[in-house]
Amino acid sequence: MSLIKFSVFQIFLLSFLFTHGQQISVSDSLSNTKILLRKEQSGFAMIHTSGFGFGYRNGTHITGYKKRMFEFEITGMKNPKEIRVSSLYPSVQGYPDPKSYIYGKENAFFILRGGIGKQKIINSKPYWGGVELRYFYYGGLSLGILKPIYLYIYDLQDTLGNPISIQRYNPAIHTADNIYGRAPFFEGFNKISLMPGIYFKTGLNFEYGASDKTLKAIEAGIAVDIYTKDVPIMAYTNNKNYFVSLYLSFHLGSRGN
């Protein structure tokens, strides 16, 4: 999904939710007919402009309008120049069927984020239901995980009857002429390397659960991850040490005291 299309989609969704929450006022949220539930937890799934991920949050009300939140999440991160291609070779008896691969991709990249943040109510949800609008910001540690890419390589000079082997992708010697297809995903897990960094997120949260004890929300925002050196995802291109992504996440959880 391109950055422009994703942005348009977010704007449309936020406009729809905000329009349906226009009758909400902050004064309604702390009326005598409602009980403030101080603690909450939720799990979430998200899609973003460079992949998708999952996470968990746990938080506590500081006041009736503010919450302190802790979060942990894992997400994949792709290079925008990734293009999947098909193998030039037909199936070879005794070997798996050739699978498509991303030419030039040296490493798969995943991000573990762990941080702390705050949410503040802009428009609260009245006791009869509706949409509660909050803005938020989070920050913390971002641990990058690099997993080398392994491929099935066709040895055109083989004379022993074993022309195909699994090798770590090397852009200096592996080309479309000798790549048979991608190897199993778990190849290369023993070669994983880590990259420490930091992250920051901000955006809007729309909570629409009918019951105060049940948390249902949609969140839209921007995330920035920064590392101490360039992240080597692709060969033949300039890699960078930061990532900026727009995201949309769907949250489900509970509240209590």
Buried (B, 14 or more C-beta within 10 A) or exposed (E): EEEEEBBEBBEEBBEEBBEEBEEBEEEBBBEEEBEEBBEBBBBBBBBBBBBEBEBBBBBEBEEBBEBEBBBBBBBBBBBEBBEEEEBEBEEBEEBBEBBEBBBBBBBBBBBBBBBEBBBBBBBBBBEEEBBBBBBBBBBBEBBBBBBBBBBBBBBEEEEEEEBBBEBBBEEEEBEEEBBBBBBEEEBBEEEEEEBEBBBBBBBBBBBBBEEBEEBBBBBBBBBBBBBEEEBBBBBEEEBBBEBEBBBBBBBEBBBEE
